[in-house]
């Protein structure tokens, strides 16, 4: 997909939904109920909590309790959420020249990996397989 203007929030949402649909059904079933949202940039509170100075450094974020730490005895909290940040993703796209859909897919897979409690190295291997 070629863009003549910067992709909108809706464009990134469509890419994330398409990428999610391409993930094996077994994995999709395991993240059922996890919201996937796209925002322009991470908020100041999120950056401060993570010790990140620049909003351009964070392309995605998993908010919730990883499956490896959940218990049936847990009191239900807010639903787990995967956030994708449009402007940092677009900046990385411009800087690297990587295919935008592939970049959105990789950010999504990275955050789903955190849902499963995977390490960054495990996630990197998953991203390479796609």
VODO-710475 format. One record per atom (N, C-alpha, C): residue number from 1; x, y, z; atom name. Coordinates in Angstrom, 3 decimals, padded with zeros to 6 digits. Atoms other than C-alpha are relative to their C-alpha. Last residue first. Layout:
<sites>
 num       c1       c2       c3 atome
 NUM        X        Y        Z    CA
...
</sites>
This chain:
<sites>
 num       c1       c2       c3 atome
 130  001.056 -000.554  000.848     N
 130  006.854 -013.359  009.695    CA
 130  000.571  000.651 -001.154     C
 129  000.676  001.094  000.683     N
 129  009.509 -015.631  011.260    CA
 129 -001.066  000.507 -000.967     C
 128 -000.813  000.414  001.157     N
 128  011.676 -012.618  012.080    CA
 128 -000.685 -001.090 -000.810     C
 127  000.103 -001.045  001.012     N
 127  008.955 -011.164  014.327    CA
 127  000.756 -000.404 -001.260     C
 126  001.341  000.069  000.592     N
 126  008.699 -014.435  016.264    CA
 126 -000.152  001.016 -001.139     C
 125  000.014  001.189  000.849     N
 125  012.485 -014.474  016.819    CA
 125 -001.364 -000.169 -000.680     C
 124 -000.783 -000.323  001.197     N
 124  012.377 -010.870  018.070    CA
 124  000.015 -001.203 -000.954     C
 123  000.860 -000.799  000.876     N
 123  009.598 -011.862  020.490    CA
 123  000.728  000.325 -001.298     C
 122  001.013  000.920  000.553     N
 122  011.723 -014.610  022.026    CA
 122 -000.884  000.736 -001.017     C
 121 -000.703  000.882  000.949     N
 121  014.605 -012.127  022.427    CA
 121 -000.970 -000.981 -000.654     C
 120 -000.222 -000.746  001.241     N
 120  012.269 -009.497  023.981    CA
 120  000.723 -000.857 -001.040     C
 119 -001.110 -000.943 -000.080     N
 119  011.192 -012.091  026.540    CA
 119  000.122  000.746 -001.331     C
 118 -001.218  000.343  000.736     N
 118  007.761 -013.686  026.374    CA
 118  001.068  001.070  000.190     C
 117 -001.133  000.012 -000.911     N
 117  005.164 -013.131  029.126    CA
 117  001.303 -000.371 -000.685     C
 116 -000.347  001.378 -000.329     N
 116  002.273 -014.172  026.891    CA
 116  001.200 -000.092  000.934     C
 115  001.210  000.598 -000.589     N
 115  000.811 -010.655  026.882    CA
 115  000.292 -001.426  000.456     C
 114 -000.012 -000.413 -001.407     N
 114  004.377 -009.407  026.254    CA
 114 -001.229 -000.547  000.736     C
 113 -001.022  000.784 -000.692     N
 113  004.396 -011.461  023.069    CA
 113  000.086  000.351  001.470     C
 112  000.670  001.276 -000.309     N
 112  001.136 -009.802  022.050    CA
 112  000.976 -000.917  000.737     C
 111  000.860 -000.242 -001.158     N
 111  003.032 -006.495  022.345    CA
 111 -000.802 -001.242  000.377     C
 110 -000.844 -000.290 -001.160     N
 110  005.833 -007.653  020.058    CA
 110 -000.866  000.163  001.253     C
 109 -000.529  001.291 -000.458     N
 109  003.355 -009.202  017.618    CA
 109  000.848  000.199  001.262     C
 108  001.117  000.766 -000.551     N
 108  001.534 -005.850  017.350    CA
 108  000.482 -001.337  000.569     C
 107  000.323 -000.645 -001.278     N
 107  004.790 -003.920  016.887    CA
 107 -001.123 -000.776  000.683     C
 106 -001.054  000.324 -000.952     N
 106  005.853 -006.445  014.227    CA
 106 -000.250  000.638  001.371     C
 105  000.114  001.418 -000.382     N
 105  002.533 -006.208  012.386    CA
 105  001.030 -000.355  001.067     C
 104  001.167  000.067 -000.894     N
 104  002.660 -002.392  012.399    CA
 104 -000.160 -001.424  000.504     C
 103 -000.375 -000.683 -001.233     N
 103  006.198 -002.581  010.933    CA
 103 -001.148 -000.047  001.017     C
 102 -000.889  000.903 -000.736     N
 102  005.164 -005.177  008.357    CA
 102  000.412  000.615  001.340     C
 101  000.818  001.095 -000.519     N
 101  002.234 -002.989  007.294    CA
 101  000.853 -000.949  000.830     C
 100  000.798 -000.460 -001.137     N
 100  004.537  000.029  007.037    CA
 100 -000.862 -001.112  000.579     C
  99  001.390  000.050  000.402     N
  99  007.148 -001.699  004.853    CA
  99 -000.881  000.331  001.205     C
  98  000.657  001.303 -000.068     N
  98  010.515 -000.703  006.276    CA
  98 -001.443  000.125 -000.490     C
  97  000.456  000.376  001.333     N
  97  012.066  002.560  005.074    CA
  97 -000.667 -001.369 -000.036     C
  96 -000.531  001.307  000.408     N
  96  013.976  002.742  008.353    CA
  96 -000.364 -000.382 -001.430     C
  95 -001.436  000.158 -000.265     N
  95  013.664  006.422  009.288    CA
  95  000.561 -001.296 -000.556     C
  94 -000.756 -000.961  000.809     N
  94  010.287  007.032  007.635    CA
  94  001.495 -000.235  000.156     C
  93  000.233  000.331  001.408     N
  93  008.727  003.860  009.067    CA
  93  000.822  000.905 -000.912     C
  92 -000.856  001.169  000.267     N
  92  010.277  004.569  012.480    CA
  92 -000.116 -000.423 -001.463     C
  91 -001.385 -000.477 -000.037     N
  91  008.704  008.046  012.424    CA
  91  000.959 -001.157 -000.297     C
  90 -000.267 -000.695  001.264     N
  90  005.375  006.566  011.310    CA
  90  001.429  000.519 -000.052     C
  89 -000.059  001.023  001.046     N
  89  005.434  004.091  014.212    CA
  89  000.323  000.660 -001.341     C
  88 -001.295  000.687 -000.076     N
  88  006.332  006.907  016.639    CA
  88  000.145 -001.108 -001.059     C
  87 -001.100 -000.881  000.399     N
  87  003.371  008.935  015.284    CA
  87  001.375 -000.654  000.160     C
  86 -000.090 -000.346  001.408     N
  86  000.811  006.114  015.357    CA
  86  001.245  000.823 -000.349     C
  85 -000.128 -001.449  000.052     N
  85  001.315  004.664  018.831    CA
  85  000.365  000.437 -001.415     C
  84 -000.949 -000.328  001.057     N
  84 -000.006  001.119  019.119    CA
  84  000.012  001.519 -000.111     C
  83  000.026 -001.334  000.579     N
  83 -001.651  000.154  022.395    CA
  83  001.064  000.104 -001.072     C
  82 -001.206 -000.210  000.798     N
  82 -002.393 -003.436  023.345    CA
  82 -000.174  001.363 -000.660     C
  81  000.033 -000.872  001.169     N
  81 -004.933 -003.610  026.131    CA
  81  001.358  000.001 -000.680     C
  80 -001.330 -000.173  000.555     N
  80 -005.766 -006.106  028.865    CA
  80 -000.131  000.790 -001.303     C
  79 -000.442  000.980  000.999     N
  79 -009.248 -005.516  030.226    CA
  79  001.428  000.290 -000.462     C
  78  000.301 -000.504  001.336     N
  78 -009.508 -003.454  033.417    CA
  78  000.461 -001.041 -001.012     C
  77 -000.434 -001.391  000.118     N
  77 -009.248 -005.611  036.509    CA
  77 -000.505  000.538 -001.343     C
  76 -000.043 -000.614  001.335     N
  76 -010.955 -008.874  037.428    CA
  76  000.366  001.484  000.068     C
  75  001.178 -000.852  000.112     N
  75 -009.998 -010.091  040.921    CA
  75  000.070  000.667 -001.372     C
  74 -000.169 -001.449  000.110     N
  74 -007.421 -012.793  040.457    CA
  74 -001.346  000.698 -000.060     C
  73  000.417 -000.623 -001.252     N
  73 -008.330 -016.307  041.670    CA
  73  000.130  001.519 -000.030     C
  72  001.462  000.005  000.001     N
  72 -008.224 -017.743  038.153    CA
  72 -000.536  000.660  001.264     C
  71  000.567  001.086 -000.766     N
  71 -004.586 -016.668  038.197    CA
  71 -001.514  000.076 -000.094     C
  70  001.426 -000.046 -000.344     N
  70 -002.596 -014.532  035.833    CA
  70 -000.414 -001.238  000.770     C
  69  000.165 -000.496 -001.367     N
  69  001.206 -014.207  035.924    CA
  69 -001.458  000.026  000.447     C
  68 -000.842  000.786 -000.895     N
  68  002.149 -016.280  032.858    CA
  68 -000.156  000.419  001.454     C
  67  000.647  001.283 -000.272     N
  67 -000.810 -014.769  031.008    CA
  67  000.789 -000.839  001.000     C
  66 -000.373  001.076  000.922     N
  66  000.827 -011.345  031.309    CA
  66 -000.662 -001.321  000.405     C
  65 -000.754  001.014 -000.726     N
  65 -001.184 -008.873  033.431    CA
  65  000.348 -001.115 -000.984     C
  64  000.761  001.097 -000.563     N
  64 -002.305 -005.786  031.600    CA
  64  000.908 -000.935  000.760     C
  63  000.452 -000.323 -001.351     N
  63 -001.108 -002.948  029.465    CA
  63 -000.856 -001.142  000.498     C
  62  000.975  000.967 -000.516     N
  62  000.976 -003.922  026.437    CA
  62 -000.347  000.424  001.416     C
  61 -000.021  000.289 -001.425     N
  61  002.671 -000.953  024.791    CA
  61 -001.077 -001.030  000.314     C
  60  001.117  000.806 -000.474     N
  60  003.601  000.084  021.283    CA
  60  000.165 -000.312  001.470     C
  59  000.937  000.262  001.099     N
  59  005.803  002.408  019.251    CA
  59 -001.213 -000.799  000.450     C
  58  000.948  001.047 -000.378     N
  58  007.687  003.975  022.174    CA
  58 -001.036 -000.180 -001.113     C
  57 -000.685  001.266 -000.250     N
  57  010.884  005.907  021.355    CA
  57 -000.954 -001.169  000.246     C
  56 -000.308  000.619  001.297     N
  56  009.114  008.868  019.711    CA
  56  000.677 -001.355  000.160     C
  55  001.148  000.788  000.449     N
  55  007.499  009.835  023.045    CA
  55  000.270 -000.741 -001.311     C
  54  000.593 -000.476  001.250     N
  54  010.961  010.868  024.271    CA
  54 -001.184 -000.871 -000.414     C
  53  000.013 -001.455  000.121     N
  53  012.170  010.579  027.852    CA
  53 -000.750  000.498 -001.220     C
  52 -000.333 -000.353  001.384     N
  52  011.288  006.984  028.672    CA
  52 -000.134  001.510 -000.148     C
  51 -001.330 -000.605  000.001     N
  51  011.411  005.935  032.322    CA
  51  000.470  000.347 -001.395     C
  50 -000.949  000.889  000.667     N
  50  008.469  003.550  031.862    CA
  50  001.426  000.549 -000.011     C
  49  000.045  001.319 -000.641     N
  49  006.216  005.266  034.408    CA
  49  001.051 -000.946 -000.574     C
  48 -000.646 -000.123 -001.308     N
  48  007.331  008.683  033.086    CA
  48  000.051 -001.346  000.715     C
  47 -001.442 -000.178  000.225     N
  47  006.498  007.754  029.505    CA
  47  000.746  000.075  001.324     C
  46 -000.536  001.280  000.469     N
  46  003.096  006.406  030.561    CA
  46  001.508  000.092 -000.188     C
  45 -000.001  000.908 -001.147     N
  45  002.343  009.553  032.575    CA
  45  000.593 -001.357 -000.379     C
  44 -001.133 -000.315 -000.880     N
  44  003.380  011.814  029.680    CA
  44  000.099 -000.965  001.178     C
  43  000.178 -001.165 -000.871     N
  43  000.957  010.170  027.266    CA
  43  001.194  000.151  000.941     C
  42  000.208  000.356 -001.411     N
  42  002.081  007.830  024.495    CA
  42 -000.140  001.267  000.841     C
  41 -001.273  000.132 -000.715     N
  41  001.600  009.242  021.003    CA
  41 -000.290 -000.460  001.422     C
  40 -001.016 -000.789  000.713     N
  40 -001.196  009.306  018.365    CA
  40  001.391 -000.198  000.610     C
  39 -000.014 -001.382 -000.463     N
  39 -003.265  006.465  019.808    CA
  39  001.120  000.729 -000.732     C
  38 -001.046 -000.827  000.605     N
  38 -004.180  003.106  018.325    CA
  38 -000.179  001.416  000.514     C
  37  000.320 -001.409  000.212     N
  37 -006.101  000.511  020.318    CA
  37  001.189  000.709 -000.637     C
  36 -001.096 -000.557  000.790     N
  36 -006.167 -003.270  020.421    CA
  36 -000.414  001.419 -000.352     C
  35  000.317 -001.108  000.897     N
  35 -008.369 -004.571  023.231    CA
  35  001.261  000.429 -000.740     C
  34 -001.026 -001.031 -000.100     N
  34 -007.577 -007.971  024.694    CA
  34 -000.328  001.077 -001.024     C
  33  000.350 -000.911 -001.083     N
  33 -010.781 -009.990  025.033    CA
  33  001.042  001.080  000.235     C
  32  001.387 -000.446  000.099     N
  32 -009.407 -012.849  022.980    CA
  32 -000.327  000.875  001.214     C
  31  000.035 -001.436 -000.318     N
  31 -005.633 -012.974  023.360    CA
  31 -001.413  000.564 -000.156     C
  30 -000.612 -000.250 -001.301     N
  30 -005.497 -016.773  023.625    CA
  30  000.013  001.474  000.389     C
  29  000.906  000.471 -001.051     N
  29 -007.971 -017.272  020.781    CA
  29  000.542  000.328  001.388     C
  28  001.121 -000.949 -000.082     N
  28 -005.850 -015.096  018.506    CA
  28 -000.967 -000.401  001.101     C
  27 -000.462 -001.183 -000.730     N
  27 -002.825 -017.266  019.342    CA
  27 -001.121  001.021  000.149     C
  26 -000.300  000.424 -001.378     N
  26 -004.572 -020.500  018.344    CA
  26  000.441  001.201  000.836     C
  25  001.235  000.014 -000.785     N
  25 -006.037 -018.787  015.270    CA
  25  000.252 -000.365  001.466     C
  24  000.670  001.301 -000.127     N
  24 -002.563 -018.105  013.857    CA
  24 -001.174  000.040  000.980     C
  23 -000.644  000.757 -001.079     N
  23 -001.904 -014.382  013.362    CA
  23 -000.722 -001.340  000.119     C
  22 -000.978  000.906  000.596     N
  22 -003.122 -013.130  009.979    CA
  22  000.751 -000.829  001.036     C
  21  000.714  001.073  000.706     N
  21 -006.288 -011.596  011.442    CA
  21  000.952 -001.041 -000.577     C
  20  000.557  000.875 -001.026     N
  20 -004.139 -009.593  013.878    CA
  20 -000.708 -001.187 -000.641     C
  19 -001.126  000.754 -000.563     N
  19 -002.133 -008.161  010.988    CA
  19 -000.501 -000.983  001.043     C
  18 -000.424  000.957  001.022     N
  18 -005.345 -007.155  009.196    CA
  18  001.140 -000.868  000.515     C
  17  001.042  001.022  000.092     N
  17 -006.688 -005.569  012.390    CA
  17  000.368 -001.063 -001.032     C
  16 -000.100  000.827 -001.209     N
  16 -003.395 -003.737  012.975    CA
  16 -001.041 -001.121 -000.041     C
  15 -001.200  000.846  000.128     N
  15 -003.370 -002.500  009.368    CA
  15  000.130 -000.933  001.194     C
  14  000.266  001.005  001.042     N
  14 -006.967 -001.268  009.678    CA
  14  001.185 -000.945 -000.178     C
  13  000.936  000.971 -000.576     N
  13 -006.151  000.470  012.987    CA
  13 -000.287 -001.108 -001.010     C
  12 -000.817  000.853 -000.868     N
  12 -003.118  002.109  011.346    CA
  12 -000.883 -001.056  000.660     C
  11 -000.850  000.832  000.869     N
  11 -005.329  003.451  008.534    CA
  11  000.829 -000.978  000.837     C
  10  000.840  001.060  000.569     N
  10 -007.920  004.642  011.085    CA
  10  000.799 -000.927 -000.909     C
   9  000.252  000.970 -001.071     N
   9 -005.235  006.565  012.989    CA
   9 -000.812 -001.172 -000.550     C
   8  000.786 -000.481 -001.135     N
   8 -004.323  008.202  009.700    CA
   8 -000.060 -001.055  001.102     C
   7  001.122  000.854 -000.381     N
   7 -001.560  007.217  007.279    CA
   7 -000.662  000.528  001.279     C
   6 -000.259  000.891 -001.138     N
   6  000.616  010.179  006.321    CA
   6 -001.234 -000.833  000.337     C
   5  000.108 -000.801 -001.218     N
   5 -000.311  011.465  002.863    CA
   5  000.283 -000.945  001.167     C
   4 -000.424 -001.318  000.450     N
   4  000.694  009.995 -000.513    CA
   4 -000.143  001.022  001.120     C
   3  000.698 -001.124 -000.622     N
   3  000.630  006.457  000.858    CA
   3  000.550  001.301 -000.564     C
   2 -000.777 -001.234  000.104     N
   2  001.489  003.353 -001.111    CA
   2 -000.817  001.130  000.591     C
   1  000.835 -001.165  000.000     N
   1  000.000  000.000  000.000    CA
   1  000.888  001.238  000.000     C
</sites>
